């Protein structure tokens, strides 16, 4: 039996976790052994054959748990193939995808040693009812309508492309 794949995420309101769990389920459906856990709970990476990292962009920045994860696991990330998915735009609009791509590029520049074999930006989710302090006290943000730009078919399709990119083969039944 080969080492499992780790699907790990950083999330504030749960949308990234939902995407990560769908990706993990798709990889399992393809015959891979998968562990799925939040980044803040990961202590070692040496037991994994490959990694799928996920986080959202919040106010143009990478989630703090993701920044800490990348810094803490710098050496391991240089030796284990990984992919990256990011939740960014909250509407299905080209200009928001372009802005999110630029934000991600600027944020990843802080980690020049991190080179995922693939990365993908997916639409995100916006629900002011879930906000905590200080966002819930900003009237303009509270007035924005709920939005969910996650494309579940595209997420599953991207997950299905990962095994060969990560040099993984399904386990025999």
C-alpha positions as CSV (number, residue, x, y, z in Angstrom):
1,X,0.0,0.0,0.0
2,X,1.4,3.4,-1.0
3,X,1.3,6.5,1.2
4,X,-2.0,8.5,1.2
5,X,-2.7,11.8,-0.3
6,X,-3.3,14.7,2.2
7,X,-6.1,17.1,1.3
8,X,-5.8,20.0,3.7
9,X,-7.4,23.4,3.9
10,X,-7.6,26.7,5.7
11,X,-11.0,28.2,6.1
12,X,-12.8,30.9,8.0
13,X,-16.4,30.3,7.3
14,X,-16.4,26.7,6.0
15,X,-16.6,27.2,2.2
16,X,-13.1,26.0,1.5
17,X,-13.6,23.0,3.7
18,X,-16.6,22.0,1.7
19,X,-14.6,22.2,-1.5
20,X,-11.7,20.2,0.1
21,X,-14.0,17.5,1.1
22,X,-15.5,17.2,-2.4
23,X,-12.0,17.0,-3.8
24,X,-11.1,14.3,-1.2
25,X,-14.2,12.3,-2.1
26,X,-13.4,12.5,-5.8
27,X,-9.8,11.3,-5.2
28,X,-11.2,8.4,-3.2
29,X,-13.7,7.6,-5.9
30,X,-10.7,7.4,-8.3
31,X,-9.1,4.7,-6.0
32,X,-6.7,6.8,-3.9
33,X,-6.2,6.7,-0.2
34,X,-6.9,10.1,1.2
35,X,-6.6,11.9,4.5
36,X,-8.6,15.1,4.8
37,X,-7.8,17.5,7.7
38,X,-7.6,21.3,8.3
39,X,-4.1,22.8,7.9
40,X,-4.1,23.9,11.6
41,X,-4.2,20.2,12.6
42,X,-1.4,19.0,10.4
43,X,1.9,18.5,12.2
44,X,4.0,16.3,9.8
45,X,3.9,15.7,6.1
46,X,6.5,12.9,5.6
47,X,3.8,10.2,5.7
48,X,2.1,11.5,2.5
49,X,2.8,10.7,-1.1
50,X,1.2,14.0,-2.3
51,X,-0.7,17.1,-1.0
52,X,-3.7,19.0,-2.1
53,X,-3.7,22.4,-0.4
54,X,-6.7,24.7,-0.3
55,X,-7.4,28.2,1.1
56,X,-9.4,31.3,0.3
57,X,-8.3,34.8,-0.4
58,X,-9.7,37.1,2.3
59,X,-9.5,40.8,1.6
60,X,-6.7,40.0,-1.0
61,X,-4.7,37.9,1.4
62,X,-4.1,34.2,2.0
63,X,-5.8,32.9,5.1
64,X,-3.4,33.1,8.2
65,X,-3.5,29.3,8.8
66,X,-2.3,28.8,5.2
67,X,0.6,31.3,5.6
68,X,1.7,29.5,8.8
69,X,1.3,26.1,7.1
70,X,3.5,27.1,4.1
71,X,6.2,28.6,6.4
72,X,6.2,25.7,8.9
73,X,6.4,23.0,6.2
74,X,8.8,24.7,3.8
75,X,11.3,21.8,3.7
76,X,8.6,19.1,3.2
77,X,6.8,21.0,0.5
78,X,10.0,21.1,-1.5
79,X,10.0,17.2,-1.6
80,X,6.3,16.2,-1.8
81,X,4.3,16.9,-5.0
82,X,1.4,19.3,-4.2
83,X,-1.4,21.1,-5.9
84,X,-3.2,24.2,-4.8
85,X,-6.8,25.3,-5.0
86,X,-7.9,28.7,-4.0
87,X,-11.4,30.2,-3.5
88,X,-11.5,33.8,-4.7
89,X,-14.1,35.5,-6.7
90,X,-17.6,35.6,-5.1
91,X,-19.3,36.1,-8.5
92,X,-18.9,34.3,-11.8
93,X,-17.4,37.3,-13.5
94,X,-14.2,37.4,-15.5
95,X,-12.9,40.6,-14.0
96,X,-13.1,39.1,-10.5
97,X,-11.2,36.0,-11.7
98,X,-8.5,38.3,-13.1
99,X,-8.3,40.2,-9.8
100,X,-8.1,37.0,-7.7
101,X,-5.4,35.6,-9.9
102,X,-3.3,38.8,-9.4
103,X,-3.9,38.7,-5.6
104,X,-2.9,35.0,-5.5
105,X,0.3,35.7,-7.6
106,X,1.3,38.5,-5.2
107,X,0.6,36.5,-2.1
108,X,2.5,33.4,-3.4
109,X,5.5,35.6,-4.2
110,X,6.0,35.7,-0.4
111,X,6.7,31.9,-0.7
112,X,9.1,31.8,-3.7
113,X,10.2,28.2,-2.9
114,X,6.6,26.8,-3.1
115,X,5.9,25.3,-6.6
116,X,2.7,23.4,-6.8
117,X,2.4,21.1,-9.9
118,X,-1.0,22.6,-10.5
119,X,-3.1,25.4,-9.1
120,X,-6.7,26.4,-9.7
121,X,-8.8,29.3,-8.6
122,X,-12.5,28.5,-8.0
123,X,-15.4,30.8,-7.2
124,X,-16.0,31.4,-3.5
125,X,-18.9,31.9,-1.2
126,X,-20.2,35.1,0.4
127,X,-22.7,35.0,3.2
128,X,-22.7,38.0,5.5
129,X,-24.8,36.0,8.1
130,X,-21.7,33.9,8.9
131,X,-19.4,36.9,9.5
132,X,-17.8,37.4,12.8
133,X,-16.2,40.5,14.3
134,X,-15.2,43.0,12.8
135,X,-16.8,42.2,9.4
136,X,-20.3,41.9,10.9
137,X,-20.1,45.5,12.0
138,X,-19.5,47.0,8.6
139,X,-22.9,47.9,7.1
140,X,-21.8,47.9,3.5
141,X,-20.6,44.3,3.8
142,X,-23.7,43.2,5.7
143,X,-25.9,44.6,2.9
144,X,-24.2,42.6,0.1
145,X,-26.4,39.7,-1.1
146,X,-25.4,36.1,-0.5
147,X,-23.4,34.6,-3.3
148,X,-22.0,31.2,-4.0
149,X,-19.8,31.0,-7.2
150,X,-18.4,27.5,-6.5
151,X,-18.8,25.3,-9.6
152,X,-19.1,21.8,-8.2
153,X,-18.7,20.1,-11.6
154,X,-15.6,22.1,-12.3
155,X,-14.2,21.3,-8.9
156,X,-14.8,17.5,-9.4
157,X,-13.3,17.7,-12.9
158,X,-10.2,19.4,-11.6
159,X,-9.8,16.8,-8.8
160,X,-10.0,14.1,-11.5
161,X,-7.0,15.6,-13.2
162,X,-4.8,15.4,-10.1
163,X,-3.5,11.8,-9.9
164,X,-1.3,11.9,-12.9
165,X,0.0,15.4,-12.1
166,X,0.9,14.1,-8.6
167,X,2.3,10.9,-10.0
168,X,-0.2,8.8,-8.2
169,X,-1.8,5.5,-9.2
170,X,-5.1,4.1,-7.7
171,X,-4.8,1.3,-5.2
172,X,-5.8,-2.1,-6.4
173,X,-9.0,-3.3,-4.9
